[in-house]
Amino acid sequence: MCRSEVIITDPAKLLELFDVHKGPIPNLRPRWNLCPTDPGPIVRIDEQGDRRLEAAIWDYRDDKVTELKGRRPLINVQGERFKSSTAFETRRCLVPTNGFYEFARINGKPQPFFFRREDWGVFAFGGAWSMWQGPAETKLTYTLLTTPPSKLVAEVHERMSLVVDEADWETWLTGTKADAAKLVRANPLAGFVRYPVSTRANSVRNDDPSLVEPVELEDELAFRLTAG
């Protein structure tokens, strides 16, 4: 399941891709290693029924969250369980991305793999948003739903973040709870590629294009034995 991702497409282009016609363009810079509690773009239906592209914190915070200190960020929720919740019915969102990292353990160490479309195009995770009233200000927050893995992901991790196909974006945002729930399934990731990248992607301090360059695994056999 995704715990860091890449989003480098200009927000103005995201407005076009996600058919957003209202609201300001969020001030977001390209990210090669967007991590939990960082701000990132989401697409949601606002209180007036309009589709919006907004910056949100990757850490779902609902009314039960009163203190952040010592709290583990809620960046993923199990889709099979979450789809029965009220939040799933009323606060679904799309999370634009250009790719994501998953981590395999090889010889006891985390090895990042990068997943993206072959053409580097934008795709979208299925998430849920919450407007959180913090001590000083209101924050828009979100989390990603997870599913069992597709074949491409399964060798690396036992879960994956929900990828919503473009043909289903409207259903995810505005469809009934029952219709949206049908989309909570492993996406086969047709047209995607996967390859190992530098362990520099393990650190939140690193955020540059070199993170997504392919590398040779130091122990290919160990990975195959782990994956098998």
CYANA upper distance limits for C-alpha pairs under 8 A (distance plus 0.5 A):
  1 MET  CA     76 ASN  CA      8.08
  1 MET  CA    102 GLU  CA      7.06
  1 MET  CA    146 THR  CA      7.00
  1 MET  CA    157 HIS  CA      7.43
  1 MET  CA    158 GLU  CA      8.19
  1 MET  CA    159 ARG  CA      5.46
  1 MET  CA    160 MET  CA      4.45
  1 MET  CA    161 SER  CA      5.60
  2 CYS  CA     76 ASN  CA      8.39
  2 CYS  CA    100 PHE  CA      6.87
  2 CYS  CA    101 TYR  CA      6.70
  2 CYS  CA    102 GLU  CA      6.43
  2 CYS  CA    160 MET  CA      6.96
  2 CYS  CA    161 SER  CA      6.28
  3 ARG  CA     35 CYS  CA      6.90
  3 ARG  CA     36 PRO  CA      7.31
  3 ARG  CA     75 ILE  CA      7.85
  3 ARG  CA    101 TYR  CA      7.62
  3 ARG  CA    102 GLU  CA      7.88
  4 SER  CA     33 ASN  CA      6.38
  4 SER  CA     34 LEU  CA      5.86
  4 SER  CA     35 CYS  CA      5.20
  4 SER  CA     36 PRO  CA      7.64
  4 SER  CA    100 PHE  CA      6.65
  4 SER  CA    101 TYR  CA      6.28
  4 SER  CA    102 GLU  CA      8.42
  5 GLU  CA     31 ARG  CA      8.50
  5 GLU  CA     32 TRP  CA      7.45
  5 GLU  CA     33 ASN  CA      6.03
  5 GLU  CA     34 LEU  CA      5.68
  5 GLU  CA     35 CYS  CA      7.38
  5 GLU  CA     97 THR  CA      7.61
  5 GLU  CA     98 ASN  CA      8.23
  5 GLU  CA     99 GLY  CA      6.33
  5 GLU  CA    100 PHE  CA      4.57
  5 GLU  CA    101 TYR  CA      6.38
  6 VAL  CA     31 ARG  CA      6.08
  6 VAL  CA     32 TRP  CA      5.10
  6 VAL  CA     33 ASN  CA      6.06
  6 VAL  CA     34 LEU  CA      6.54
  6 VAL  CA     97 THR  CA      6.56
  6 VAL  CA     98 ASN  CA      5.98
  6 VAL  CA     99 GLY  CA      5.63
  6 VAL  CA    100 PHE  CA      6.39
  7 ILE  CA     30 PRO  CA      6.46
  7 ILE  CA     31 ARG  CA      5.78
  7 ILE  CA     32 TRP  CA      7.05
  7 ILE  CA     34 LEU  CA      8.01
  7 ILE  CA     96 PRO  CA      7.72
  7 ILE  CA     97 THR  CA      5.29
  7 ILE  CA     98 ASN  CA      5.59
  7 ILE  CA     99 GLY  CA      7.57
  8 ILE  CA     29 ARG  CA      8.05
  8 ILE  CA     30 PRO  CA      4.70
  8 ILE  CA     31 ARG  CA      6.18
  8 ILE  CA     32 TRP  CA      7.53
  8 ILE  CA     97 THR  CA      8.29
  8 ILE  CA     98 ASN  CA      7.21
  9 THR  CA     13 LYS  CA      7.25
  9 THR  CA     14 LEU  CA      7.42
  9 THR  CA     30 PRO  CA      7.40
  9 THR  CA     98 ASN  CA      7.89
  9 THR  CA    122 VAL  CA      7.94
 10 ASP  CA     14 LEU  CA      6.99
 10 ASP  CA     29 ARG  CA      8.41
 10 ASP  CA     30 PRO  CA      7.82
 11 PRO  CA     15 LEU  CA      6.89
 11 PRO  CA     25 ILE  CA      6.94
 11 PRO  CA     26 PRO  CA      7.16
 11 PRO  CA     27 ASN  CA      8.25
 11 PRO  CA     28 LEU  CA      7.53
 12 ALA  CA     16 GLU  CA      7.42
 12 ALA  CA     25 ILE  CA      6.88
 13 LYS  CA     17 LEU  CA      6.77
 14 LEU  CA     18 PHE  CA      6.44
 14 LEU  CA     53 LEU  CA      8.36
 14 LEU  CA     96 PRO  CA      8.28
 15 LEU  CA     19 ASP  CA      6.42
 15 LEU  CA     20 VAL  CA      5.37
 15 LEU  CA     21 HIS  CA      7.61
 15 LEU  CA     25 ILE  CA      8.26
 15 LEU  CA     53 LEU  CA      7.19
 16 GLU  CA     20 VAL  CA      6.87
 18 PHE  CA     43 VAL  CA      8.09
 19 ASP  CA     51 ARG  CA      8.34
 20 VAL  CA     51 ARG  CA      6.14
 20 VAL  CA     52 ARG  CA      6.36
 20 VAL  CA     53 LEU  CA      7.21
 21 HIS  CA     51 ARG  CA      7.89
 21 HIS  CA     52 ARG  CA      8.18
 22 LYS  CA     50 ASP  CA      7.66
 22 LYS  CA     51 ARG  CA      7.62
 22 LYS  CA     52 ARG  CA      6.94
 23 GLY  CA     52 ARG  CA      6.87
 23 GLY  CA     53 LEU  CA      7.99
 25 ILE  CA     53 LEU  CA      7.80
 25 ILE  CA     54 GLU  CA      8.13
 26 PRO  CA     41 PRO  CA      8.22
 26 PRO  CA     53 LEU  CA      7.64
 26 PRO  CA     54 GLU  CA      6.21
 26 PRO  CA     55 ALA  CA      6.43
 27 ASN  CA     55 ALA  CA      8.17
 28 LEU  CA     39 PRO  CA      8.42
 28 LEU  CA     40 GLY  CA      7.63
 28 LEU  CA     41 PRO  CA      8.12
 28 LEU  CA     55 ALA  CA      7.80
 31 ARG  CA    207 ASP  CA      7.08
 31 ARG  CA    208 ASP  CA      8.08
 32 TRP  CA    207 ASP  CA      5.56
 32 TRP  CA    208 ASP  CA      5.94
 32 TRP  CA    209 PRO  CA      6.59
 32 TRP  CA    211 LEU  CA      7.53
 32 TRP  CA    212 VAL  CA      8.24
 33 ASN  CA    201 ALA  CA      7.50
 33 ASN  CA    204 VAL  CA      7.41
 33 ASN  CA    206 ASN  CA      7.49
 33 ASN  CA    207 ASP  CA      5.55
 33 ASN  CA    208 ASP  CA      7.98
 33 ASN  CA    211 LEU  CA      8.41
 34 LEU  CA     38 ASP  CA      6.86
 34 LEU  CA     40 GLY  CA      8.01
 34 LEU  CA    204 VAL  CA      8.43
 34 LEU  CA    207 ASP  CA      8.32
 35 CYS  CA     58 TRP  CA      8.07
 35 CYS  CA    204 VAL  CA      7.15
 36 PRO  CA     57 ILE  CA      8.38
 36 PRO  CA     58 TRP  CA      5.74
 36 PRO  CA     59 ASP  CA      6.80
 36 PRO  CA     73 PRO  CA      7.37
 36 PRO  CA     75 ILE  CA      6.94
 37 THR  CA     57 ILE  CA      5.92
 37 THR  CA     58 TRP  CA      5.27
 37 THR  CA     59 ASP  CA      5.91
 37 THR  CA     73 PRO  CA      7.54
 38 ASP  CA     57 ILE  CA      6.09
 38 ASP  CA     58 TRP  CA      6.25
 39 PRO  CA     55 ALA  CA      6.39
 39 PRO  CA     56 ALA  CA      5.61
 39 PRO  CA     57 ILE  CA      4.89
 39 PRO  CA     58 TRP  CA      6.68
 40 GLY  CA     55 ALA  CA      5.75
 40 GLY  CA     56 ALA  CA      5.99
 40 GLY  CA     57 ILE  CA      6.92
 40 GLY  CA     58 TRP  CA      7.39
 41 PRO  CA     53 LEU  CA      7.06
 41 PRO  CA     54 GLU  CA      6.02
 41 PRO  CA     55 ALA  CA      5.13
 41 PRO  CA     56 ALA  CA      6.66
 41 PRO  CA     95 VAL  CA      6.84
 41 PRO  CA     96 PRO  CA      6.98
 42 ILE  CA     53 LEU  CA      6.21
 42 ILE  CA     54 GLU  CA      6.03
 42 ILE  CA     55 ALA  CA      6.81
 42 ILE  CA     56 ALA  CA      7.07
 42 ILE  CA     93 CYS  CA      7.00
 42 ILE  CA     94 LEU  CA      6.16
 42 ILE  CA     95 VAL  CA      5.09
 42 ILE  CA     96 PRO  CA      6.89
 43 VAL  CA     51 ARG  CA      7.33
 43 VAL  CA     52 ARG  CA      5.99
 43 VAL  CA     53 LEU  CA      5.08
 43 VAL  CA     54 GLU  CA      6.96
 43 VAL  CA     93 CYS  CA      6.06
 43 VAL  CA     94 LEU  CA      5.53
 43 VAL  CA     95 VAL  CA      6.85
 43 VAL  CA     96 PRO  CA      8.15
 44 ARG  CA     51 ARG  CA      6.19
 44 ARG  CA     52 ARG  CA      6.00
 44 ARG  CA     53 LEU  CA      7.30
 44 ARG  CA     54 GLU  CA      8.45
 44 ARG  CA     91 ARG  CA      8.22
 44 ARG  CA     92 ARG  CA      7.41
 44 ARG  CA     93 CYS  CA      5.22
 44 ARG  CA     94 LEU  CA      7.11
 44 ARG  CA    129 TRP  CA      8.48
 44 ARG  CA    173 LEU  CA      7.18
 45 ILE  CA     49 GLY  CA      6.03
 45 ILE  CA     50 ASP  CA      5.83
 45 ILE  CA     51 ARG  CA      5.04
 45 ILE  CA     52 ARG  CA      6.65
 45 ILE  CA     93 CYS  CA      8.09
 45 ILE  CA    173 LEU  CA      7.24
 45 ILE  CA    174 THR  CA      8.16
 46 ASP  CA     50 ASP  CA      5.93
 46 ASP  CA     51 ARG  CA      6.88
 46 ASP  CA     52 ARG  CA      7.13
 55 ALA  CA    140 LEU  CA      8.00
 56 ALA  CA    139 LYS  CA      7.80
 56 ALA  CA    140 LEU  CA      5.41
 56 ALA  CA    141 THR  CA      5.44
 56 ALA  CA    142 TYR  CA      7.05
 57 ILE  CA    139 LYS  CA      7.82
 57 ILE  CA    140 LEU  CA      6.75
 57 ILE  CA    141 THR  CA      4.97
 57 ILE  CA    142 TYR  CA      6.74
 58 TRP  CA     74 LEU  CA      8.46
 58 TRP  CA     75 ILE  CA      6.60
 58 TRP  CA    141 THR  CA      6.40
 58 TRP  CA    142 TYR  CA      5.76
 58 TRP  CA    143 THR  CA      6.56
 59 ASP  CA     73 PRO  CA      5.64
 59 ASP  CA     74 LEU  CA      5.43
 59 ASP  CA     75 ILE  CA      5.53
 59 ASP  CA    141 THR  CA      6.26
 59 ASP  CA    142 TYR  CA      6.08
 59 ASP  CA    143 THR  CA      6.35
 60 TYR  CA     73 PRO  CA      7.75
 60 TYR  CA     74 LEU  CA      5.78
 60 TYR  CA     75 ILE  CA      6.91
 60 TYR  CA    128 ALA  CA      8.40
 60 TYR  CA    129 TRP  CA      7.22
 60 TYR  CA    130 SER  CA      6.89
 60 TYR  CA    141 THR  CA      5.58
 60 TYR  CA    142 TYR  CA      5.00
 60 TYR  CA    143 THR  CA      5.56
 61 ARG  CA     65 VAL  CA      6.38
 61 ARG  CA     74 LEU  CA      7.92
 61 ARG  CA    130 SER  CA      6.80
 61 ARG  CA    131 MET  CA      8.03
 61 ARG  CA    132 TRP  CA      6.31
 61 ARG  CA    141 THR  CA      6.78
 61 ARG  CA    142 TYR  CA      8.06
 62 ASP  CA    130 SER  CA      6.49
 62 ASP  CA    131 MET  CA      7.68
 62 ASP  CA    132 TRP  CA      6.39
 63 ASP  CA    132 TRP  CA      7.17
 63 ASP  CA    133 GLN  CA      8.17
 66 THR  CA    134 GLY  CA      8.04
 67 GLU  CA     71 ARG  CA      7.96
 74 LEU  CA    143 THR  CA      7.04
 75 ILE  CA    142 TYR  CA      7.90
 75 ILE  CA    143 THR  CA      5.19
 75 ILE  CA    144 LEU  CA      6.60
 76 ASN  CA    143 THR  CA      5.93
 76 ASN  CA    144 LEU  CA      5.26
 76 ASN  CA    145 LEU  CA      6.16
 76 ASN  CA    146 THR  CA      6.99
 76 ASN  CA    161 SER  CA      8.26
 77 VAL  CA     82 PHE  CA      7.18
 77 VAL  CA    143 THR  CA      7.48
 77 VAL  CA    144 LEU  CA      6.81
 77 VAL  CA    145 LEU  CA      5.49
 77 VAL  CA    146 THR  CA      6.55
 78 GLN  CA     82 PHE  CA      6.52
 78 GLN  CA    145 LEU  CA      6.24
 78 GLN  CA    146 THR  CA      5.50
 78 GLN  CA    147 THR  CA      7.10
 79 GLY  CA     83 LYS  CA      6.32
 79 GLY  CA    145 LEU  CA      5.35
 79 GLY  CA    146 THR  CA      5.58
 79 GLY  CA    147 THR  CA      6.36
 79 GLY  CA    162 LEU  CA      8.34
 79 GLY  CA    184 VAL  CA      6.72
 80 GLU  CA     84 SER  CA      8.47
 80 GLU  CA    146 THR  CA      8.47
 80 GLU  CA    147 THR  CA      7.54
 80 GLU  CA    184 VAL  CA      7.49
 81 ARG  CA     85 SER  CA      8.26
 82 PHE  CA     88 PHE  CA      7.02
 82 PHE  CA    145 LEU  CA      8.24
 83 LYS  CA     88 PHE  CA      5.86
 83 LYS  CA     89 GLU  CA      8.05
 83 LYS  CA    177 LYS  CA      8.33
 83 LYS  CA    181 ALA  CA      6.45
 83 LYS  CA    184 VAL  CA      8.33
 84 SER  CA     88 PHE  CA      7.34
 84 SER  CA     89 GLU  CA      8.37
 85 SER  CA     89 GLU  CA      7.23
 86 THR  CA     90 THR  CA      6.90
 87 ALA  CA     91 ARG  CA      5.66
 87 ALA  CA     92 ARG  CA      7.75
 87 ALA  CA    128 ALA  CA      7.53
 87 ALA  CA    129 TRP  CA      8.47
 88 PHE  CA     92 ARG  CA      6.22
 88 PHE  CA    128 ALA  CA      7.11
 88 PHE  CA    177 LYS  CA      7.70
 89 GLU  CA    176 THR  CA      7.86
 89 GLU  CA    177 LYS  CA      5.54
 91 ARG  CA    128 ALA  CA      5.97
 91 ARG  CA    129 TRP  CA      6.04
 91 ARG  CA    130 SER  CA      7.57
 92 ARG  CA    126 GLY  CA      7.88
 92 ARG  CA    127 GLY  CA      6.30
 92 ARG  CA    128 ALA  CA      4.82
 92 ARG  CA    129 TRP  CA      6.81
 92 ARG  CA    172 TRP  CA      7.37
 92 ARG  CA    173 LEU  CA      6.46
 93 CYS  CA    126 GLY  CA      6.72
 93 CYS  CA    127 GLY  CA      5.52
 93 CYS  CA    128 ALA  CA      5.69
 93 CYS  CA    129 TRP  CA      6.82
 93 CYS  CA    172 TRP  CA      7.89
 93 CYS  CA    173 LEU  CA      6.58
 94 LEU  CA    124 ALA  CA      6.31
 94 LEU  CA    125 PHE  CA      6.19
 94 LEU  CA    126 GLY  CA      5.56
 94 LEU  CA    127 GLY  CA      6.27
 94 LEU  CA    128 ALA  CA      8.41
 94 LEU  CA    164 VAL  CA      8.47
 94 LEU  CA    169 TRP  CA      8.00
 94 LEU  CA    172 TRP  CA      8.28
 94 LEU  CA    173 LEU  CA      7.90
 95 VAL  CA    124 ALA  CA      5.65
 95 VAL  CA    125 PHE  CA      5.43
 95 VAL  CA    126 GLY  CA      6.87
 95 VAL  CA    127 GLY  CA      7.05
 96 PRO  CA    122 VAL  CA      7.01
 96 PRO  CA    123 PHE  CA      6.35
 96 PRO  CA    124 ALA  CA      4.99
 96 PRO  CA    125 PHE  CA      7.07
 97 THR  CA    122 VAL  CA      6.09
 97 THR  CA    123 PHE  CA      6.12
 97 THR  CA    124 ALA  CA      6.32
 97 THR  CA    125 PHE  CA      7.92
 98 ASN  CA    116 ARG  CA      6.81
 98 ASN  CA    117 ARG  CA      8.02
 98 ASN  CA    120 TRP  CA      6.78
 98 ASN  CA    121 GLY  CA      6.69
 98 ASN  CA    122 VAL  CA      5.37
 98 ASN  CA    123 PHE  CA      6.87
 99 GLY  CA    114 PHE  CA      7.47
 99 GLY  CA    115 PHE  CA      5.95
 99 GLY  CA    116 ARG  CA      4.90
 99 GLY  CA    117 ARG  CA      7.80
 99 GLY  CA    120 TRP  CA      8.37
 99 GLY  CA    122 VAL  CA      8.48
100 PHE  CA    114 PHE  CA      6.27
100 PHE  CA    115 PHE  CA      5.88
100 PHE  CA    116 ARG  CA      7.29
101 TYR  CA    112 PRO  CA      6.62
101 TYR  CA    113 PHE  CA      5.99
101 TYR  CA    114 PHE  CA      5.11
101 TYR  CA    115 PHE  CA      6.77
102 GLU  CA    112 PRO  CA      6.17
102 GLU  CA    113 PHE  CA      5.85
102 GLU  CA    114 PHE  CA      7.08
102 GLU  CA    115 PHE  CA      8.31
102 GLU  CA    153 VAL  CA      8.46
102 GLU  CA    156 VAL  CA      7.20
102 GLU  CA    157 HIS  CA      7.24
103 PHE  CA    110 PRO  CA      6.21
103 PHE  CA    111 GLN  CA      5.78
103 PHE  CA    112 PRO  CA      4.90
103 PHE  CA    113 PHE  CA      6.56
103 PHE  CA    156 VAL  CA      6.86
103 PHE  CA    157 HIS  CA      7.29
104 ALA  CA    109 LYS  CA      8.45
104 ALA  CA    110 PRO  CA      6.06
104 ALA  CA    111 GLN  CA      5.67
104 ALA  CA    112 PRO  CA      6.97
104 ALA  CA    113 PHE  CA      8.10
104 ALA  CA    156 VAL  CA      5.40
104 ALA  CA    157 HIS  CA      6.79
105 ARG  CA    109 LYS  CA      5.61
105 ARG  CA    110 PRO  CA      5.06
105 ARG  CA    111 GLN  CA      6.48
105 ARG  CA    226 THR  CA      8.31
106 ILE  CA    110 PRO  CA      6.91
106 ILE  CA    111 GLN  CA      7.02
106 ILE  CA    219 ASP  CA      8.39
106 ILE  CA    222 ALA  CA      6.76
106 ILE  CA    223 PHE  CA      6.32
106 ILE  CA    226 THR  CA      7.50
107 ASN  CA    222 ALA  CA      7.46
110 PRO  CA    199 THR  CA      8.20
110 PRO  CA    202 ASN  CA      8.14
111 GLN  CA    196 PRO  CA      7.90
111 GLN  CA    197 VAL  CA      8.32
111 GLN  CA    198 SER  CA      8.39
111 GLN  CA    199 THR  CA      6.64
112 PRO  CA    196 PRO  CA      6.50
112 PRO  CA    197 VAL  CA      6.35
112 PRO  CA    198 SER  CA      7.43
112 PRO  CA    199 THR  CA      6.67
112 PRO  CA    201 ALA  CA      7.22
112 PRO  CA    202 ASN  CA      7.52
113 PHE  CA    156 VAL  CA      8.15
113 PHE  CA    194 ARG  CA      7.07
113 PHE  CA    195 TYR  CA      5.89
113 PHE  CA    196 PRO  CA      4.69
113 PHE  CA    197 VAL  CA      6.13
114 PHE  CA    194 ARG  CA      6.07
114 PHE  CA    195 TYR  CA      6.06
114 PHE  CA    196 PRO  CA      6.68
114 PHE  CA    197 VAL  CA      6.98
114 PHE  CA    212 VAL  CA      7.13
115 PHE  CA    192 PHE  CA      7.26
115 PHE  CA    193 VAL  CA      6.21
115 PHE  CA    194 ARG  CA      5.13
115 PHE  CA    195 TYR  CA      7.47
116 ARG  CA    120 TRP  CA      6.74
116 ARG  CA    121 GLY  CA      8.48
116 ARG  CA    192 PHE  CA      5.92
116 ARG  CA    193 VAL  CA      6.17
116 ARG  CA    194 ARG  CA      7.37
117 ARG  CA    121 GLY  CA      6.42
117 ARG  CA    122 VAL  CA      8.30
117 ARG  CA    191 GLY  CA      6.35
117 ARG  CA    192 PHE  CA      4.70
117 ARG  CA    193 VAL  CA      6.64
118 GLU  CA    191 GLY  CA      6.36
118 GLU  CA    192 PHE  CA      5.83
118 GLU  CA    193 VAL  CA      6.41
123 PHE  CA    163 VAL  CA      8.09
123 PHE  CA    164 VAL  CA      8.23
123 PHE  CA    165 ASP  CA      7.88
123 PHE  CA    166 GLU  CA      7.82
124 ALA  CA    163 VAL  CA      6.35
124 ALA  CA    164 VAL  CA      6.29
124 ALA  CA    165 ASP  CA      7.73
124 ALA  CA    166 GLU  CA      8.17
125 PHE  CA    144 LEU  CA      7.36
125 PHE  CA    145 LEU  CA      8.39
125 PHE  CA    161 SER  CA      7.24
125 PHE  CA    162 LEU  CA      5.99
125 PHE  CA    163 VAL  CA      4.94
125 PHE  CA    164 VAL  CA      6.23
126 GLY  CA    144 LEU  CA      6.61
126 GLY  CA    145 LEU  CA      6.55
126 GLY  CA    161 SER  CA      8.22
126 GLY  CA    162 LEU  CA      5.91
126 GLY  CA    163 VAL  CA      6.45
126 GLY  CA    164 VAL  CA      6.30
126 GLY  CA    172 TRP  CA      8.09
127 GLY  CA    142 TYR  CA      7.18
127 GLY  CA    143 THR  CA      5.95
127 GLY  CA    144 LEU  CA      4.74
127 GLY  CA    145 LEU  CA      5.91
127 GLY  CA    162 LEU  CA      8.41
128 ALA  CA    142 TYR  CA      5.99
128 ALA  CA    143 THR  CA      6.06
128 ALA  CA    144 LEU  CA      7.10
128 ALA  CA    145 LEU  CA      8.04
129 TRP  CA    140 LEU  CA      7.58
129 TRP  CA    141 THR  CA      6.04
129 TRP  CA    142 TYR  CA      4.64
129 TRP  CA    143 THR  CA      7.09
130 SER  CA    140 LEU  CA      6.49
130 SER  CA    141 THR  CA      5.77
130 SER  CA    142 TYR  CA      6.60
131 MET  CA    138 THR  CA      7.27
131 MET  CA    139 LYS  CA      6.26
131 MET  CA    140 LEU  CA      5.07
131 MET  CA    141 THR  CA      6.64
132 TRP  CA    138 THR  CA      6.04
132 TRP  CA    139 LYS  CA      5.59
132 TRP  CA    140 LEU  CA      6.67
132 TRP  CA    141 THR  CA      7.42
133 GLN  CA    137 GLU  CA      6.65
133 GLN  CA    138 THR  CA      4.85
133 GLN  CA    139 LYS  CA      6.82
134 GLY  CA    138 THR  CA      6.05
134 GLY  CA    139 LYS  CA      7.34
144 LEU  CA    161 SER  CA      6.88
144 LEU  CA    162 LEU  CA      7.71
145 LEU  CA    161 SER  CA      6.28
145 LEU  CA    162 LEU  CA      6.07
146 THR  CA    159 ARG  CA      7.04
146 THR  CA    160 MET  CA      5.91
146 THR  CA    161 SER  CA      4.68
146 THR  CA    162 LEU  CA      5.60
147 THR  CA    159 ARG  CA      6.37
147 THR  CA    160 MET  CA      6.06
147 THR  CA    161 SER  CA      6.67
147 THR  CA    162 LEU  CA      6.41
147 THR  CA    184 VAL  CA      7.35
147 THR  CA    185 ARG  CA      6.31
147 THR  CA    186 ALA  CA      6.11
148 PRO  CA    158 GLU  CA      7.20
148 PRO  CA    159 ARG  CA      5.38
148 PRO  CA    160 MET  CA      6.65
148 PRO  CA    185 ARG  CA      7.71
148 PRO  CA    186 ALA  CA      6.16
149 PRO  CA    153 VAL  CA      6.05
149 PRO  CA    154 ALA  CA      5.67
149 PRO  CA    157 HIS  CA      7.80
149 PRO  CA    158 GLU  CA      6.50
149 PRO  CA    159 ARG  CA      5.38
149 PRO  CA    160 MET  CA      5.52
149 PRO  CA    186 ALA  CA      6.21
149 PRO  CA    187 ASN  CA      8.30
150 SER  CA    154 ALA  CA      6.38
150 SER  CA    160 MET  CA      8.11
150 SER  CA    186 ALA  CA      5.99
150 SER  CA    187 ASN  CA      6.54
150 SER  CA    188 PRO  CA      5.69
150 SER  CA    189 LEU  CA      7.75
151 LYS  CA    155 GLU  CA      7.72
151 LYS  CA    188 PRO  CA      7.46
152 LEU  CA    188 PRO  CA      8.00
152 LEU  CA    189 LEU  CA      7.92
152 LEU  CA    194 ARG  CA      7.87
153 VAL  CA    157 HIS  CA      6.52
153 VAL  CA    158 GLU  CA      8.19
153 VAL  CA    159 ARG  CA      8.32
153 VAL  CA    160 MET  CA      7.43
154 ALA  CA    158 GLU  CA      6.12
154 ALA  CA    159 ARG  CA      7.85
154 ALA  CA    227 ALA  CA      8.32
155 GLU  CA    226 THR  CA      8.42
155 GLU  CA    227 ALA  CA      5.03
155 GLU  CA    228 GLY  CA      7.70
156 VAL  CA    227 ALA  CA      7.05
160 MET  CA    186 ALA  CA      8.20
162 LEU  CA    184 VAL  CA      7.26
162 LEU  CA    185 ARG  CA      7.58
162 LEU  CA    186 ALA  CA      7.31
162 LEU  CA    187 ASN  CA      7.52
163 VAL  CA    186 ALA  CA      8.34
163 VAL  CA    187 ASN  CA      6.52
163 VAL  CA    189 LEU  CA      8.47
164 VAL  CA    168 ASP  CA      6.84
164 VAL  CA    169 TRP  CA      7.08
164 VAL  CA    172 TRP  CA      8.27
164 VAL  CA    183 LEU  CA      7.70
164 VAL  CA    187 ASN  CA      8.09
165 ASP  CA    169 TRP  CA      7.12
168 ASP  CA    172 TRP  CA      6.64
168 ASP  CA    183 LEU  CA      8.44
169 TRP  CA    173 LEU  CA      6.76
170 GLU  CA    174 THR  CA      6.38
170 GLU  CA    175 GLY  CA      7.44
171 THR  CA    175 GLY  CA      4.74
171 THR  CA    176 THR  CA      8.06
171 THR  CA    179 ASP  CA      7.52
171 THR  CA    180 ALA  CA      6.65
172 TRP  CA    180 ALA  CA      5.74
172 TRP  CA    183 LEU  CA      8.23
175 GLY  CA    179 ASP  CA      6.58
175 GLY  CA    180 ALA  CA      6.57
176 THR  CA    180 ALA  CA      6.64
177 LYS  CA    181 ALA  CA      6.50
178 ALA  CA    182 LYS  CA      7.15
179 ASP  CA    183 LEU  CA      7.79
180 ALA  CA    184 VAL  CA      7.76
195 TYR  CA    214 PRO  CA      6.63
195 TYR  CA    215 VAL  CA      8.32
196 PRO  CA    214 PRO  CA      6.27
196 PRO  CA    215 VAL  CA      6.29
196 PRO  CA    216 GLU  CA      7.54
196 PRO  CA    217 LEU  CA      7.33
197 VAL  CA    201 ALA  CA      8.01
197 VAL  CA    211 LEU  CA      7.00
197 VAL  CA    212 VAL  CA      6.43
197 VAL  CA    213 GLU  CA      6.48
197 VAL  CA    214 PRO  CA      5.44
197 VAL  CA    215 VAL  CA      5.62
197 VAL  CA    216 GLU  CA      8.43
198 SER  CA    211 LEU  CA      6.58
198 SER  CA    212 VAL  CA      8.12
198 SER  CA    213 GLU  CA      8.02
198 SER  CA    214 PRO  CA      8.00
198 SER  CA    215 VAL  CA      6.81
199 THR  CA    203 SER  CA      8.43
200 ARG  CA    206 ASN  CA      7.02
200 ARG  CA    211 LEU  CA      7.13
201 ALA  CA    206 ASN  CA      7.08
201 ALA  CA    207 ASP  CA      8.41
201 ALA  CA    211 LEU  CA      6.28
206 ASN  CA    211 LEU  CA      8.40
207 ASP  CA    211 LEU  CA      7.77
209 PRO  CA    213 GLU  CA      7.95
219 ASP  CA    223 PHE  CA      7.11
220 GLU  CA    224 ARG  CA      6.82
221 LEU  CA    225 LEU  CA      6.68
222 ALA  CA    226 THR  CA      6.63
223 PHE  CA    227 ALA  CA      6.44
224 ARG  CA    228 GLY  CA      6.34
